[in-house]
Amino acid sequence: MKKQIEQLVQAALKQLVLDGVIPQEAMPVPKIERTKDSRHGDFATNIAMALAKPARTNPRELAQQLLDALPASDLIERCDIAGPGFINFTLTATAYHSLMPAIIEQGHGYGRSELGKGKRIQVEFVSANPTGPLHVGHGRGAAYGSVVADLLQAIGFDVHREYYVNDAGRQMDILATSVWLRYLELCDEALTFPANGYRGDYVWDIAATLHRDHGEAYRHDAETVFHDVPADEPAGGDKEAHIDGLIDRAKQLLGDNRYRFVFELGLNTILDDIRDDLGLFGVNYDEWYSERSLTESGSVNRAIERLRSAGHLYDKDGAVWFRSTNYGDEKDRVVIRDNGQTTYFASDIAYHMDKLERGFDRVIDVWGADHHGYVPRVKAALQALGDDPSKLDVLLVQFAILYRSGEKVQMSTRSGQFVTLRELRKEVGADAARFFYVMRKCEQHMDFDLDLAKSQSNDNPVYYVQYAHARICSVFQQAAEQSISVEDDPTAIDYALLSESHEQALITSLARYPEIVEAAALHEEPHQLTHYLRDLANDFHTYYNAHKFLIPDTALRNARLQLILATRQVVRNGLNLLGVSAPEKM
């Protein structure tokens, strides 16, 4: 409906351009919106006010000229000029009669469009360091990024889904060293595990694999390992210096090849687990992009040289700094440390440089909210490289806080005390987890009620929506059991019979679906779709409780069955975009 009205207004605008009322260069795309109050019609536009100045006329006068030029349409019953120049459109009673056949004919395609055709978007999300299993915090970013990508694809964009694998750097060295120390403990070496090591059970599991497959080939006595290593924090020392000392000692004692083997064992075991975990959560990627490949391909050095040649780097205290304050960052940033090692930030500069070099029209990064300070420095680097920083859109996802029986579930990633995404999925199911994760704006804090997510009640939004789908399926099952035939030609139905208020509300909701998908995609707001589905389910359940469908009146029965058939299709389409199943029985 919205698109049809937009086309009618565009036709009127073109006529006014031909008449010399509106200059050609002033022609915008008319913005058509649903009215908030049905007393003001069904749709409205402010186009007359937007064009009044270039047309050098009064907005209300221009609005009248637009209406005079508007092509005749069976869609519109009445047009009114309101306030300073709004144009309100009231649809005819028969305007929606073609909707049900259209939904049923288009099926899975209803609500999809080609708005973004020809444009490439990269969505990078989760990208958690492969130093441990994914936890519930990662789960929110996974669900959010996955749905944003699917929504953008639904409106025609060519979407590339990517996971940036942080397979280099200090955190991975800490993991490798943690695995080796646990391995030494399995070799009966008595040692005090470092305060800054990774402590989860998964570290023991990887160490056990190393011990089972290689016996004591990687063993060194604990005294040698800890000799002259700076004291740890519990002993009055510095935990960072202590773990760095142990990393250096591991590399020294094991040598390059054996240390790399332990490193790769930890990395690949966890990365395989992450891939499996995300796949079972309905999250899949087009590419797993290695951070190490940036160094190996020379991209990091090339990014640094581009910045240096443009005069954006300087030397200080033995390190190389990027003048990010010139671009609005709060302070300058190190790209090469005083020991000659490039920083994480240098890799991030190279990675984002590479993204734009791959030809994406737009790049979306989904990060945890704790990375908010990183946004200005990455945009600063792109600008300094001569790239367009507006092509990068960083979406910050707040952490999810779990509640069980009204009590907050305590978590600590480094200590290994956290709820994994796999555990959450097993407890509440992938459907409930995905739906709950995207019910709010990504930047809003989220309280995840485990008991509600598992409940089979109308208070559980995902159950409520899925139940609408299952209920409709049950109606058609009952029709089959009662040998009631269902009209298979949706165009042969008298939809004028659908005159009840519940029917009109449901039809109007179905018509809104394409607008919701488009808005949710363009604004990167999956919660718009979850709210819509909850409202649509409410409209259906209200209708279901107030009226019978399998009635003796054949004509009315067929009209009602086509209406709920279209409703089932829209519910299924919406759930599909959220990565949530549409069960036929519950």
C-alpha positions in Angstrom: 0.0 0.0 0.0 2.7 2.4 1.0 4.7 1.8 -2.3 1.5 2.3 -4.3 0.8 5.7 -2.7 4.4 6.7 -3.1 4.2 5.9 -6.9 1.0 8.0 -7.1 2.6 11.0 -5.4 5.7 10.6 -7.6 3.5 10.8 -10.7 1.9 14.0 -9.3 5.3 15.5 -8.7 6.5 14.7 -12.2 3.4 16.4 -13.6 4.1 19.6 -11.5 7.7 19.6 -12.8 6.4 19.5 -16.3 4.0 22.3 -15.4 7.0 24.3 -14.1 5.6 24.5 -10.6 8.5 22.5 -9.1 12.1 22.8 -10.3 13.5 19.4 -11.6 16.6 19.6 -9.3 14.4 19.9 -6.2 12.6 16.5 -6.8 13.0 14.3 -3.7 11.7 10.8 -3.1 8.3 11.4 -1.3 8.3 10.2 2.2 5.1 8.3 3.0 4.3 7.2 6.5 1.4 5.5 8.3 -0.6 7.9 10.4 -0.5 7.4 14.2 -4.2 8.2 14.5 -6.6 6.5 12.1 -8.8 9.7 12.3 -6.1 11.3 10.1 -6.4 8.6 7.5 -4.2 5.7 6.8 -1.0 7.4 5.3 0.4 10.9 5.2 3.2 12.8 3.5 4.9 16.1 4.3 6.2 16.5 0.7 4.3 19.8 0.1 6.1 21.4 3.1 9.5 20.0 1.9 9.1 21.5 -1.6 7.3 24.8 -0.7 10.5 26.8 -0.6 12.0 25.7 -3.9 8.5 26.0 -5.5 8.2 29.5 -4.0 4.7 28.9 -2.8 2.6 28.3 0.3 2.8 24.6 1.5 -1.0 24.2 1.6 -1.4 25.7 -1.9 1.3 23.3 -3.2 -0.5 20.4 -1.4 -3.7 21.3 -3.3 -1.8 21.4 -6.6 -0.3 18.0 -5.8 -3.8 16.6 -5.1 -5.1 18.1 -8.3 -2.3 16.3 -10.2 -2.7 13.0 -8.4 -3.7 10.2 -10.8 -7.1 8.5 -10.1 -6.9 5.3 -8.1 -9.3 2.8 -6.7 -6.9 2.6 -3.7 -7.7 6.0 -2.3 -11.1 7.0 -0.9 -10.2 10.5 0.3 -7.3 12.9 0.4 -7.2 15.8 3.0 -4.8 18.7 3.6 -4.1 19.1 7.3 -2.2 21.5 9.4 0.6 23.5 7.7 0.5 21.3 4.6 0.3 17.6 5.4 -1.5 15.4 2.9 -3.5 12.6 4.5 -4.7 9.6 2.5 -7.7 7.5 3.5 -7.9 4.1 1.7 -11.0 2.6 0.3 -12.7 -0.4 2.0 -11.6 -2.6 -0.9 -7.9 -1.4 -0.9 -6.7 -4.4 1.1 -8.7 -7.0 -0.9 -5.7 -7.9 -3.1 -3.4 -8.3 -0.1 -4.3 -11.8 0.9 -3.9 -13.2 -2.6 -0.6 -11.3 -2.9 0.8 -12.7 0.3 -0.2 -16.3 -0.5 1.2 -16.0 -4.1 4.5 -14.5 -3.0 4.9 -16.9 0.0 8.4 -16.7 1.4 9.1 -13.6 -0.8 6.4 -11.5 0.8 8.1 -8.6 2.6 11.3 -8.9 0.6 12.4 -6.2 -1.9 15.3 -5.1 -4.1 15.8 -1.8 -2.4 19.6 -2.5 -1.9 20.2 -4.2 -5.2 23.7 -3.7 -6.5 25.2 -2.6 -3.2 27.6 -4.7 -1.2 27.7 -4.7 2.6 30.0 -6.5 4.9 28.8 -7.4 8.4 31.5 -8.5 10.8 30.2 -9.8 14.1 31.1 -11.9 17.2 34.8 -12.0 16.4 35.5 -13.2 19.9 39.2 -14.0 20.7 39.5 -17.8 20.3 40.8 -18.1 23.9 37.7 -19.9 25.3 34.1 -21.0 24.6 31.5 -18.4 23.6 29.5 -17.1 26.5 26.1 -15.5 26.8 27.5 -12.1 26.1 28.8 -13.3 22.7 25.4 -14.8 22.1 23.7 -11.4 22.0 26.2 -10.1 19.4 25.8 -13.4 17.4 22.0 -13.2 17.3 22.0 -9.4 16.6 24.6 -9.5 13.8 23.0 -12.6 12.2 19.6 -11.0 12.1 20.9 -7.6 10.8 22.7 -9.4 8.0 19.6 -11.4 7.1 17.4 -8.3 7.2 19.7 -6.4 4.9 19.8 -9.4 2.5 16.0 -9.5 2.6 15.8 -6.0 1.1 18.2 -6.8 -1.7 21.7 -6.0 -0.4 24.6 -8.3 -1.3 25.7 -9.2 2.3 29.1 -10.8 3.2 29.1 -12.2 6.8 32.6 -12.3 8.3 34.3 -13.4 11.6 37.6 -11.8 12.3 39.8 -14.4 14.0 42.2 -12.8 16.5 44.8 -15.6 16.0 47.8 -13.5 16.9 49.0 -11.4 19.8 49.3 -11.6 23.6 46.0 -13.2 24.5 46.7 -16.2 22.3 50.1 -16.5 23.9 48.5 -16.5 27.3 46.2 -19.3 26.2 49.0 -21.3 24.8 51.0 -20.9 28.0 48.0 -21.7 30.2 47.5 -25.0 28.2 51.2 -25.9 28.6 51.1 -25.2 32.4 48.0 -27.4 32.8 49.8 -30.1 30.7 52.8 -29.9 33.1 50.4 -30.4 36.0 49.1 -33.5 34.3 52.8 -34.6 34.1 52.8 -34.3 37.9 54.7 -31.1 38.0 53.8 -29.1 41.2 53.3 -25.4 40.3 51.2 -22.3 41.1 49.0 -21.5 38.2 49.3 -17.8 37.2 46.6 -15.3 38.3 46.4 -14.0 34.8 46.2 -17.4 33.1 43.0 -18.9 31.5 41.4 -21.1 34.2 38.4 -22.7 32.5 37.9 -26.5 32.3 38.4 -26.2 28.5 42.1 -25.5 29.2 42.4 -28.7 31.1 40.7 -30.5 28.2 43.1 -29.2 25.6 46.1 -30.0 27.9 44.7 -33.5 28.4 44.7 -34.0 24.6 48.3 -32.8 24.4 49.3 -35.2 27.2 47.3 -38.1 25.8 48.8 -37.8 22.3 52.4 -36.8 23.2 53.0 -38.2 26.6 55.8 -36.2 28.4 57.5 -35.0 25.2 56.7 -31.4 26.1 57.6 -31.7 29.8 60.0 -29.4 31.7 60.4 -29.3 35.4 58.5 -26.6 37.2 61.6 -25.2 38.9 63.2 -24.4 35.5 60.0 -23.0 34.1 59.5 -20.5 37.0 63.2 -19.7 37.6 63.7 -15.9 37.7 60.2 -15.2 36.4 58.8 -12.0 38.0 56.6 -12.6 41.0 52.9 -13.0 40.5 50.3 -10.7 42.0 49.4 -12.9 45.0 53.1 -13.0 45.9 53.3 -9.2 45.8 54.4 -8.9 42.2 52.8 -7.8 38.9 50.5 -10.4 37.3 51.1 -8.9 33.8 54.9 -9.1 34.2 54.5 -12.7 35.6 52.5 -14.1 32.7 54.7 -12.3 30.1 57.7 -13.9 31.8 56.1 -17.3 31.6 55.2 -16.8 27.9 58.9 -16.0 27.2 60.0 -19.0 29.2 57.6 -21.3 27.3 58.9 -20.1 24.0 62.5 -20.5 25.1 62.1 -24.0 26.6 59.8 -25.5 23.9 61.5 -23.8 20.9 59.6 -22.4 17.9 58.2 -25.6 16.5 56.9 -27.1 19.7 55.6 -23.8 21.1 53.8 -23.2 17.8 52.2 -26.7 18.1 50.8 -26.0 21.5 49.6 -22.6 20.3 47.9 -24.1 17.2 46.3 -26.9 19.3 44.7 -24.4 21.6 43.7 -22.1 18.8 42.2 -24.8 16.5 40.4 -26.6 19.3 38.6 -23.5 20.5 38.0 -22.2 17.0 36.4 -25.5 15.9 34.2 -25.3 19.1 33.2 -21.7 18.2 32.3 -22.7 14.7 30.2 -25.6 15.9 28.6 -23.6 18.6 27.6 -20.8 16.2 26.4 -23.2 13.5 24.0 -24.9 16.0 22.8 -21.4 17.0 21.9 -20.7 13.3 24.9 -18.4 12.7 27.0 -19.0 9.7 29.7 -17.0 7.9 31.0 -16.5 4.4 34.5 -16.0 5.7 36.7 -16.6 8.8 39.3 -13.9 8.3 42.7 -14.5 10.0 44.4 -11.6 11.8 47.7 -13.4 11.2 47.1 -13.2 7.4 47.3 -9.4 7.7 50.9 -9.6 8.9 51.9 -12.4 6.6 50.5 -10.6 3.5 52.2 -7.4 4.5 49.0 -5.5 4.9 49.9 -4.2 8.4 53.2 -2.8 7.2 51.5 -1.4 4.1 48.9 0.4 6.3 51.7 1.8 8.6 53.7 3.0 5.6 50.7 4.7 4.1 50.2 6.6 7.4 53.9 7.4 7.6 54.2 8.7 4.1 51.1 11.0 4.7 52.8 12.4 7.8 50.4 10.9 10.4 53.0 9.0 12.4 55.8 10.1 14.8 58.4 8.5 17.0 58.3 8.9 20.8 59.9 6.8 23.6 61.1 4.2 21.2 57.6 3.6 19.9 55.7 4.7 16.7 52.6 6.7 17.3 49.6 7.6 15.1 48.3 11.3 15.5 44.7 10.2 16.0 44.0 13.4 18.0 44.1 15.3 14.7 40.9 13.5 13.9 39.0 13.9 17.1 40.4 11.0 19.2 41.1 11.7 22.8 44.8 10.8 22.6 47.4 9.5 20.1 47.8 5.8 19.7 50.8 3.5 19.5 51.0 1.4 16.3 54.6 -0.1 16.9 55.7 -0.8 20.5 59.2 0.0 21.7 60.1 -3.7 21.3 59.3 -3.5 17.6 56.0 -5.4 17.7 53.0 -4.0 16.0 49.9 -3.4 18.2 46.4 -4.8 17.9 45.4 -1.3 16.7 47.8 -1.6 13.8 46.2 -4.8 12.8 42.7 -3.2 13.1 43.8 -0.4 10.8 45.1 -2.8 8.2 41.9 -5.0 8.5 39.6 -2.0 7.9 41.8 -0.8 5.1 41.5 -4.2 3.6 37.7 -4.2 4.0 37.3 -1.1 1.9 39.8 -2.3 -0.6 37.6 -5.3 -1.2 35.0 -3.0 -2.6 32.3 -3.0 0.0 29.9 0.0 -0.2 29.4 -0.2 3.5 31.0 -2.0 6.4 29.2 -2.8 9.6 31.1 -3.9 12.7 29.1 -5.4 15.6 31.2 -4.9 18.8 30.7 -5.2 22.5 29.8 -2.0 24.2 33.1 -2.1 26.1 34.8 -1.2 22.8 33.0 2.1 22.4 36.3 4.0 22.9 37.8 2.2 19.9 35.3 3.7 17.4 36.9 7.2 17.0 40.4 5.9 16.6 39.5 3.4 13.9 37.5 6.0 12.0 40.4 8.4 12.5 42.8 5.9 10.9 40.5 5.4 7.9 40.3 9.2 7.4 44.1 9.5 7.7 44.5 6.7 5.1 42.3 8.8 2.7 39.3 6.4 3.0 35.8 7.4 3.7 35.1 6.8 7.4 31.3 7.2 6.9 31.4 3.8 5.2 32.1 2.2 8.6 29.1 1.8 10.9 30.0 0.4 14.3 27.0 -1.1 16.3 27.7 -1.5 20.0 25.9 -4.4 21.8 25.5 -4.3 25.5 26.2 -7.3 27.6 23.3 -9.6 28.6 22.7 -10.2 32.3 21.2 -13.6 33.1 18.6 -14.1 35.8 17.4 -17.4 37.2 14.6 -17.6 39.8 14.9 -13.8 40.2 18.6 -14.0 41.0 21.5 -12.6 38.9 23.8 -15.3 37.6 27.4 -14.3 38.4 30.0 -14.6 35.7 33.8 -14.0 35.2 35.4 -14.9 31.9 39.0 -15.1 33.0 38.3 -17.3 36.0 36.2 -19.6 33.8 33.0 -19.0 35.8 30.6 -18.1 33.1 27.5 -19.5 31.3 28.5 -20.6 27.8 26.3 -20.0 24.8 26.0 -23.8 24.4 24.7 -24.1 28.0 22.1 -21.3 27.3 21.0 -22.9 24.1 20.5 -26.3 25.9 18.6 -24.7 28.7 16.2 -22.5 26.8 16.5 -23.5 23.2 18.0 -21.7 20.2 14.6 -20.2 19.3 14.0 -18.5 22.6 17.6 -17.4 22.9 17.7 -15.7 19.5 14.3 -14.1 19.9 15.1 -12.7 23.4 18.5 -11.4 22.3 17.1 -9.1 19.7 14.0 -7.9 21.5 15.7 -4.6 22.5 17.9 -2.1 20.8 21.5 -3.3 20.8 22.7 -0.4 22.9 20.2 -1.1 25.6 21.1 -3.2 28.6 19.4 -6.6 28.6 18.1 -8.6 31.4 17.6 -12.2 30.2 15.0 -14.0 32.3 15.8 -17.7 31.9 12.6 -18.8 33.6 10.5 -16.7 31.3 12.3 -17.9 28.2 11.5 -21.5 29.1 7.9 -20.9 30.1 5.0 -22.0 27.9 2.8 -18.9 28.5 1.5 -15.8 26.8 4.1 -13.8 28.8 6.9 -15.5 26.8 7.0 -13.5 23.5 8.6 -16.2 21.4 6.1 -18.9 22.6 3.2 -16.4 22.0 4.3 -15.8 18.4 5.1 -19.4 17.6 1.7 -20.5 19.2 -0.1 -18.2 16.7 1.5 -20.2 13.8 0.8 -23.5 15.4 -2.8 -22.5 16.1 -3.4 -21.6 12.5 -1.9 -25.0 11.4 -4.4 -26.7 13.8 -7.3 -24.9 12.2 -6.4 -26.4 8.8 -5.8 -29.8 10.4 -9.3 -29.7 11.9 -10.7 -28.8 8.5 -9.0 -31.8 7.0 -10.3 -34.1 9.7 -13.8 -32.7 9.2 -13.5 -33.1 5.4 -14.0 -29.3 4.9 -12.6 -28.2 1.6 -10.5 -25.1 1.5 -10.6 -22.8 -1.6 -7.3 -23.1 -3.3 -7.7 -20.0 -5.5 -7.2 -17.0 -3.2 -8.4 -14.6 -6.0 -11.8 -16.3 -6.0 -12.7 -15.1 -2.5 -15.1 -12.3 -1.5 -12.9 -10.4 0.9 -15.6 -7.8 1.4 -17.1 -10.3 3.9 -14.2 -9.6 6.3 -15.9 -6.7 7.9 -15.4 -7.4 11.6 -13.1 -5.1 13.5 -10.8 -7.9 14.4 -10.5 -8.8 10.8 -9.8 -5.3 9.7 -7.1 -5.0 12.4 -5.4 -8.2 11.3 -5.5 -7.2 7.6 -3.9 -3.8 8.4 -1.2 -5.6 10.4 -0.4 -7.9 7.5 0.0 -4.9 5.2 2.6 -3.3 7.5 5.0 -6.2 7.3 7.1 -5.1 4.3 7.4 -1.6 5.8 8.6 -3.2 9.1 11.2 -5.4 7.4 12.6 -2.4 5.4 12.7 -0.2 8.5 14.3 -2.9 10.7 17.0 -3.5 8.0 17.8 0.2 7.2 17.9 1.2 10.9 19.7 -2.1 12.0 16.9 -2.6 14.5 15.8 -6.2 14.7 13.6 -5.4 17.7 11.2 -3.7 15.3 10.4 -7.1 13.8 10.1 -8.8 17.2 7.6 -6.1 18.4 5.7 -6.4 15.1 5.4 -10.2 15.4 4.2 -9.9 19.0 1.5 -7.4 17.9 0.5 -9.5 14.9 0.2 -12.6 17.1 -1.9 -10.6 19.5 -4.2 -9.5 16.6 -4.6 -13.1 15.6 -5.1 -14.6 19.1 -7.8 -11.9 19.7 -9.5 -12.8 16.4 -9.2 -16.5 17.1 -10.8 -16.1 20.6 -13.7 -14.0 19.2 -14.7 -15.8 16.0 -15.0 -19.3 14.6 -13.4 -20.2 11.3 -14.9 -23.6 10.3 -18.5 -22.3 10.0 -21.3 -23.4 7.7 -21.3 -20.2 5.6 -18.9 -21.3 2.8 -18.2 -17.9 1.5 -17.3 -16.3 4.9 -15.4 -19.5 5.9 -13.3 -19.3 2.8 -12.6 -15.6 3.4 -11.5 -16.2 7.0 -9.4 -19.2 6.1 -7.5 -17.2 3.5 -7.0 -14.4 6.0 -5.4 -16.7 8.6 -3.5 -18.5 5.8 -1.9 -15.2 4.9 -1.3 -14.5 8.6 0.5 -17.8 9.0 2.7 -17.0 6.0 3.7 -13.6 7.5 4.4 -15.1 10.9 6.6 -17.7 9.3 8.4 -15.2 7.2 9.1 -13.0 10.2 10.3 -15.8 12.4 12.5 -17.0 9.5 14.3 -13.6 9.4 15.0 -13.9 13.1 16.4 -17.4 12.7 13.5 -18.8 14.8 11.4 -21.9 13.8 7.7 -21.8 13.1 6.4 -25.0 14.6 3.1 -26.6 13.3 2.4 -28.2 16.7 3.1 -27.0 20.2 
